[in-house]
Amino acid sequence: MEGKSFRLVQYRLPLHKKKFGIKEPKNSYKFRTKNIDLAIVPIVGTDITLRRVGFGKGMYDRFFEKQKKHINYTLFITRKLFISEHNITDSHDISADMIII
């Protein structure tokens, strides 16, 4: 996590706890990728449009806005699926190719 969005870093050990207690690899400023095969995205729920209802900060929306053309497949994950019967998302909210509960 960086600022109000994300930055890609190469996965490598050891992992270190960062600001929010999440274990992450050390920064790799020289890491660049042209394509992302699979983006795994946590969700709180979805609505009738199957767009992401998240945690309210828009970090994934900002990241996907810049990287969408490089992401081949998007997978939403959740512990329990909540679906609103109403359209509660915006057009800029991301959607997925598949949801896993």
C-alpha positions in Angstrom: 0.0 0.0 0.0 1.3 3.4 -0.9 -0.6 6.6 -0.3 -4.2 6.2 -1.5 -3.5 3.3 -3.8 -1.2 0.3 -4.3 2.2 -0.2 -5.9 3.3 -3.6 -7.3 6.2 -5.2 -5.6 7.9 -8.5 -6.3 6.9 -11.2 -3.8 10.0 -12.4 -1.9 10.9 -13.6 1.6 11.2 -12.6 4.3 8.0 -10.8 4.8 7.8 -7.8 7.3 4.8 -6.4 9.1 4.0 -2.9 7.8 1.8 -0.1 9.0 -1.5 -2.0 9.2 0.0 -5.2 10.6 0.0 -6.8 7.1 3.0 -8.9 6.2 4.6 -7.6 3.0 7.8 -8.1 1.1 10.4 -5.3 1.2 9.9 -2.6 -1.4 11.3 -3.3 -4.8 11.5 0.0 -6.7 12.9 -1.6 -9.8 10.1 -4.2 -10.2 8.0 -3.6 -13.3 5.5 -5.9 -15.0 3.6 -5.5 -18.2 0.7 -7.9 -17.3 -0.9 -9.2 -14.2 -2.2 -12.7 -14.7 -4.6 -12.7 -11.7 -5.7 -10.0 -9.4 -7.2 -11.3 -6.1 -9.5 -8.7 -4.6 -11.2 -8.8 -1.2 -14.8 -7.6 -1.1 -17.4 -6.8 1.5 -20.2 -7.5 -1.0 -21.6 -6.7 -4.4 -24.8 -5.4 -5.9 -27.0 -6.3 -8.9 -24.3 -5.0 -11.3 -21.8 -7.4 -9.7 -19.4 -4.5 -8.9 -17.3 -4.4 -5.8 -18.5 -3.0 -2.5 -15.4 -2.6 -0.5 -14.1 -0.9 2.6 -14.8 2.7 1.6 -11.4 4.2 0.6 -11.4 3.5 -3.1 -7.8 2.2 -3.2 -8.7 -0.7 -5.5 -10.7 1.6 -7.8 -7.7 3.9 -8.2 -5.3 1.0 -8.8 -7.5 -0.7 -11.4 -8.2 2.6 -13.2 -4.5 2.8 -14.0 -3.8 -0.9 -14.4 -7.1 -2.3 -16.0 -5.6 -2.9 -19.4 -2.8 -5.0 -17.9 -5.0 -7.2 -15.7 -6.0 -10.5 -17.4 -8.4 -11.9 -14.8 -10.0 -10.5 -11.6 -11.1 -12.7 -8.7 -13.2 -11.4 -5.8 -12.9 -13.2 -2.5 -15.1 -13.0 0.6 -16.0 -15.0 3.7 -19.7 -14.5 3.2 -21.4 -13.1 0.1 -23.6 -10.1 0.6 -25.6 -8.9 -2.5 -27.7 -5.8 -2.5 -30.9 -5.9 -4.6 -30.3 -2.3 -5.5 -27.6 -0.6 -7.5 -25.3 0.8 -4.8 -22.1 1.0 -6.8 -20.8 3.5 -9.3 -19.6 3.0 -12.8 -15.9 3.3 -11.7 -16.2 0.5 -9.2 -14.4 -2.6 -10.4 -16.1 -5.9 -11.4 -14.7 -9.4 -11.4 -14.6 -12.4 -13.6 -15.3 -14.7 -10.7 -16.3 -14.6 -7.0 -15.1 -17.2 -4.5 -16.9 -17.5 -1.1 
